[in-house]
Amino acid sequence: MKLSEYQNVVEYIHTIGFKPGCIQEIAKCFPSYSLKTLGSIYSQDYQ
């Protein structure tokens, strides 16, 4: 994953906020990445 793509995911997470079920919402916007990858980005950013 390119840094710019990672930053786009993080920016989107900040836009929708941290809430239950948001990983599936993120996956709809970034379908080329696995839930595991998106979950890892989410949890890293949440900390």
Wavefront OBJ file of the C-alpha trace (Angstrom):
o trace
v 0.000 0.000 0.000
v 1.283 3.415 -0.928
v 1.567 6.067 1.761
v -1.015 8.254 0.028
v -3.515 5.371 0.034
v -2.855 4.751 3.733
v -3.432 8.444 4.437
v -6.711 8.311 2.494
v -7.905 5.413 4.652
v -6.931 7.227 7.870
v -8.616 10.427 6.688
v -11.792 8.492 5.908
v -11.709 6.857 9.361
v -11.490 10.304 10.954
v -14.393 11.487 8.794
v -16.772 8.704 9.837
v -15.477 8.443 13.392
v -14.760 5.450 15.571
v -17.965 3.452 15.905
v -19.087 -0.178 15.890
v -19.321 -1.666 12.408
v -17.259 1.008 10.739
v -14.745 -1.513 9.355
v -17.436 -2.738 6.936
v -18.199 0.856 5.983
v -14.505 1.504 5.357
v -14.290 -1.687 3.284
v -17.051 -0.416 0.976
v -14.928 2.625 0.140
v -11.670 0.683 -0.126
v -12.678 -2.705 -1.597
v -9.189 -3.539 -2.843
v -7.940 -4.008 0.744
v -8.797 -6.901 3.028
v -10.774 -6.460 6.230
v -7.658 -7.567 8.093
v -5.603 -4.752 6.552
v -8.277 -2.137 7.169
v -8.807 -3.404 10.705
v -5.099 -3.109 11.368
v -5.048 0.489 10.133
v -8.157 1.260 12.186
v -6.765 -0.202 15.395
v -3.382 1.462 14.926
v -5.016 4.837 14.398
v -7.449 4.308 17.298
v -4.584 3.845 19.723
l 1 2 3 4 5 6 7 8 9 10 11 12 13 14 15 16 17 18 19 20 21 22 23 24 25 26 27 28 29 30 31 32 33 34 35 36 37 38 39 40 41 42 43 44 45 46 47
